[in-house]
Amino acid sequence: QKDALICAGISVSSYPHKAHGILKYIKEIFTLRKITKNEQLDVLHAHFGLTGLMAAIAVLGLNTPVVVTYHGCDINDAKIRPFSKLAMYLSSWNIFVSRRQMINAFGSEKNATRNKKWSIIPCGVNIAECDSRYVNEEWFTNKFPNQNYVLFAGSFESIVKNPSLAKQAVEIYNQNHPDCPVELLELRGYSRAEVVTLMHKCKTLLLTSIREGSPQVVKEAMACGCPIVSVDVGDVSERTNGVEGCYVVPMRNPQEIAKALEKSLSFGRTCGRVKLIEEGLDNVQIAERLINIYNKIIK
């Protein structure tokens, strides 16, 4: 988003805080307040609920509007949600990355309609850098001699990503197809360029997360034309709706996921990037929507 805003002519400075724990967040409030005063910011855009709360408190009395983007567990996790709800109250504008997340934040769609300072804006994707011309065939061939790979949407060490379910589904698929088994690759430790190559070369992206907001990995896979199999989490169903080769399994059942894998693995490449552009999810289009919000709230 920062790069897209800069390309659109917006002056953007970043403050990548490293606060963990209440005391460090409190300390960061004073630092951020000083930065806001010195740089005379028109808008302070915070990502994640706890950071949004920190930002909203930091600018109290400074007449600097705060925009907060909520990404997932800041709303979905009941322990963090109260802090995010306070940030929602104090901020000038709230952005939710999915409709489901927005409903969780307000408690119901009816409650949301009473509040006028929010939007649903998923994070965009740099569709241009996902083009097939950036695929590194030599790197992939040397590193992955097998040609049948399923790309797991995250690290095998992440409990939230639910890798055990993904492994069960792949094992069931391989038992049913011993002549053409697939290998599950974890998406961890790669550069952005290497991720693009993996998404073009792997047969399917598999997402089995316990919770998500609007997973970037799904939109990136769509931009690369990679088929997707996912549980019904976050906004995956909405994003992939109508895209042939993408399957959302309503229940976290490894047998059903294995069946969906069978369909996706025989599909080929999808037209996901076309749907992303049609829905305005390229970074350039998202930047335009953000600028409209900034202009609306600047006093």
C-alpha positions in Angstrom: 0.0 0.0 0.0 2.8 2.4 0.8 4.5 1.9 -2.5 1.2 2.3 -4.4 0.4 5.5 -2.5 3.8 6.9 -3.3 3.3 6.1 -6.9 0.0 8.0 -6.7 1.8 11.1 -5.5 1.3 10.8 -1.8 4.2 11.6 0.6 4.4 8.6 2.9 6.7 8.0 5.9 6.8 4.7 7.8 7.0 4.0 11.5 7.6 0.2 11.9 7.2 0.0 15.7 8.3 -3.1 17.6 6.0 -3.0 20.6 5.1 -6.2 22.3 3.3 -6.1 25.6 1.4 -3.3 27.3 4.4 -1.4 28.7 6.1 -1.2 25.4 2.9 -0.1 23.6 2.6 2.7 26.2 6.2 3.8 25.6 5.5 3.8 21.8 2.6 6.2 22.3 4.9 9.0 23.4 7.3 8.3 20.6 4.6 8.3 18.0 3.1 11.5 19.4 6.4 13.2 19.0 6.8 12.0 15.4 3.3 13.2 14.6 4.0 16.6 15.9 7.4 17.0 14.2 6.3 15.7 10.8 2.9 17.6 10.8 1.1 14.6 9.4 -2.2 15.0 7.5 -3.3 11.4 8.3 -1.9 8.6 10.4 -2.8 5.2 9.0 -2.2 2.3 11.4 -2.4 -1.4 10.5 -3.7 -3.8 13.1 -6.0 -3.1 16.0 -3.5 -2.7 18.8 -1.3 -0.4 16.7 -4.5 1.6 15.8 -5.3 2.0 19.5 -1.7 3.2 20.1 -2.0 5.7 17.2 -5.4 7.0 18.3 -4.2 7.7 21.8 -1.0 9.2 20.5 -2.8 11.9 18.5 -5.4 12.9 21.1 -5.7 16.7 21.0 -3.5 17.0 17.9 -6.3 17.2 15.3 -4.6 14.4 13.3 -7.1 11.9 11.8 -6.3 8.3 12.3 -7.3 5.5 9.9 -7.0 1.9 11.2 -6.9 -1.2 9.0 -7.9 -4.4 10.8 -6.4 -7.6 9.4 -7.6 -10.7 11.1 -6.9 -11.8 14.7 -7.2 -8.2 15.9 -11.0 -8.7 15.3 -11.3 -12.5 15.3 -9.4 -13.2 18.5 -11.8 -12.5 21.4 -8.8 -11.5 23.7 -7.6 -8.8 21.3 -11.0 -7.6 20.0 -11.8 -5.2 23.0 -8.7 -3.2 22.2 -9.6 -3.1 18.5 -13.1 -1.9 19.4 -11.7 0.9 21.4 -9.5 1.8 18.5 -12.6 1.8 16.3 -14.3 4.3 18.6 -11.3 6.6 18.8 -10.3 6.6 15.2 -11.6 8.8 12.3 -12.1 5.9 9.9 -12.0 2.1 10.2 -11.1 -0.3 7.4 -12.0 -4.0 7.5 -10.4 -6.4 5.0 -13.5 -8.6 4.7 -17.3 -8.4 5.3 -17.1 -11.3 7.8 -14.5 -9.4 9.8 -16.7 -6.2 9.8 -19.6 -8.2 11.1 -17.5 -9.7 13.9 -16.3 -6.2 14.8 -19.7 -4.7 15.2 -21.5 -7.8 16.4 -24.1 -7.7 13.6 -24.7 -6.1 10.3 -27.5 -4.0 11.8 -25.1 -2.6 14.3 -22.6 -1.8 11.5 -25.2 0.3 9.6 -25.5 2.6 12.6 -21.8 3.5 12.3 -20.8 5.7 9.3 -17.1 5.7 9.5 -15.9 2.4 8.0 -15.2 0.7 4.7 -14.5 -2.9 3.6 -11.2 -2.7 1.6 -9.1 -5.9 1.2 -5.4 -5.3 0.9 -4.5 -5.2 -2.8 -2.0 -7.2 -4.8 0.8 -6.0 -7.1 -0.7 -7.9 -10.0 2.1 -6.8 -12.4 4.8 -8.5 -10.4 2.8 -11.8 -10.5 3.1 -12.1 -14.2 4.5 -15.4 -15.6 7.4 -13.6 -17.2 9.0 -13.4 -13.7 9.0 -17.1 -13.2 12.5 -18.5 -12.6 12.4 -21.9 -14.3 16.0 -22.7 -13.6 15.7 -22.0 -9.8 12.5 -24.1 -9.5 13.9 -27.0 -11.5 17.1 -27.2 -9.5 15.4 -26.8 -6.1 12.3 -28.9 -6.8 13.0 -31.9 -9.1 9.5 -33.3 -8.6 6.8 -31.7 -10.7 3.8 -32.4 -8.5 3.7 -29.9 -5.6 0.9 -28.5 -3.5 1.8 -25.2 -1.9 0.7 -24.9 1.7 -0.4 -21.3 2.6 2.0 -20.7 5.4 4.5 -22.3 7.8 4.2 -25.8 9.1 5.0 -24.4 12.5 2.0 -22.0 12.6 -0.9 -23.5 14.6 -3.4 -21.0 13.2 -2.6 -22.2 9.7 -3.6 -25.7 10.7 -0.9 -27.6 8.8 -2.0 -31.0 10.3 -5.3 -30.8 8.4 -3.4 -30.0 5.2 -1.1 -32.9 5.7 -4.0 -35.3 6.4 -5.7 -34.2 3.2 -2.6 -34.6 1.1 -1.9 -38.1 2.6 -5.5 -39.2 1.7 -5.1 -37.9 -1.8 -1.8 -39.7 -2.2 -3.3 -42.9 -0.9 -6.0 -42.6 -3.6 -3.5 -41.7 -6.3 -0.3 -43.8 -5.6 0.7 -43.4 -9.3 0.9 -39.6 -9.2 1.5 -38.5 -5.6 2.0 -34.8 -4.6 4.3 -33.2 -2.1 3.2 -30.5 0.2 5.5 -27.5 0.4 5.4 -24.9 3.2 5.4 -21.3 2.2 8.2 -20.1 4.3 11.6 -18.5 3.9 11.3 -17.4 0.2 11.8 -14.0 -1.5 8.8 -12.4 -3.2 10.2 -13.3 -6.6 10.5 -17.0 -5.5 7.0 -17.0 -4.1 5.7 -15.8 -7.6 7.7 -18.7 -9.2 6.2 -21.2 -6.7 2.7 -20.0 -7.3 3.1 -20.4 -11.0 4.8 -23.8 -10.8 2.9 -25.5 -8.0 -0.3 -27.3 -9.0 -2.5 -25.9 -6.2 -2.5 -23.6 -3.2 -3.9 -25.3 -0.1 -5.3 -23.1 2.8 -6.6 -24.8 5.9 -6.4 -21.9 8.5 -8.4 -21.8 11.7 -9.0 -18.1 11.1 -8.1 -15.5 8.5 -9.1 -11.9 7.6 -8.5 -11.5 3.9 -5.5 -13.7 3.2 -3.0 -12.1 0.8 -1.7 -15.5 -0.2 -5.0 -16.3 -1.8 -5.1 -13.1 -3.9 -1.5 -13.6 -4.9 -2.2 -17.1 -6.0 -5.1 -15.8 -8.0 -2.9 -13.2 -9.6 -0.5 -16.0 -10.6 -3.3 -18.2 -12.0 -2.8 -20.9 -9.3 -5.8 -23.1 -8.5 -6.8 -22.9 -4.9 -8.4 -25.3 -2.4 -9.4 -23.7 0.9 -11.6 -24.1 3.9 -14.3 -21.5 4.3 -12.4 -18.9 6.2 -12.0 -15.1 6.0 -13.2 -13.8 2.6 -11.8 -16.7 0.5 -15.2 -17.8 -0.6 -16.0 -14.3 -1.8 -12.7 -13.8 -3.5 -12.7 -17.1 -5.4 -16.4 -17.2 -6.2 -16.8 -17.9 -9.9 -13.2 -18.7 -10.6 -12.9 -22.2 -12.1 -10.3 -24.3 -10.5 -10.8 -22.8 -7.1 -12.7 -24.8 -4.5 -13.9 -23.8 -1.0 -14.7 -26.8 1.3 -17.4 -25.8 3.9 -16.2 -28.2 6.6 -12.7 -28.9 7.9 -12.9 -32.5 6.7 -9.6 -34.0 5.3 -11.6 -36.4 3.0 -13.5 -33.6 1.5 -10.4 -31.5 1.1 -8.7 -34.4 -0.7 -11.6 -34.6 -3.1 -11.3 -30.9 -3.9 -7.5 -31.4 -4.4 -8.3 -34.0 -7.0 -10.4 -31.5 -8.9 -7.9 -28.6 -8.7 -4.8 -30.7 -9.5 -6.3 -31.7 -12.8 -7.5 -28.2 -13.8 -4.5 -26.2 -15.0 -4.3 -22.4 -14.6 -7.1 -20.1 -13.5 -8.4 -16.7 -14.6 -8.1 -15.4 -11.0 -6.1 -12.3 -12.0 -9.0 -11.2 -14.2 -11.4 -11.3 -11.3 -9.0 -9.4 -9.1 -8.8 -6.6 -11.6 -12.6 -6.6 -12.1 -13.1 -6.3 -8.3 -10.6 -3.5 -8.0 -8.0 -5.4 -6.0 -4.8 -4.3 -7.8 -2.6 -2.1 -5.5 -3.2 0.9 -7.7 -7.0 0.6 -7.4 -6.8 0.1 -3.7 -4.5 3.2 -3.3 -7.2 5.3 -5.1 -9.8 4.2 -2.5 -7.5 5.0 0.4 -6.8 8.5 -1.0 -10.5 9.1 -1.2 -10.8 8.2 2.5 -7.9 10.4 3.5 -9.4 13.4 1.6 -12.8 12.8 3.3 -11.4 12.9 6.8 -8.8 15.7 6.5 -10.2 18.7 8.2 
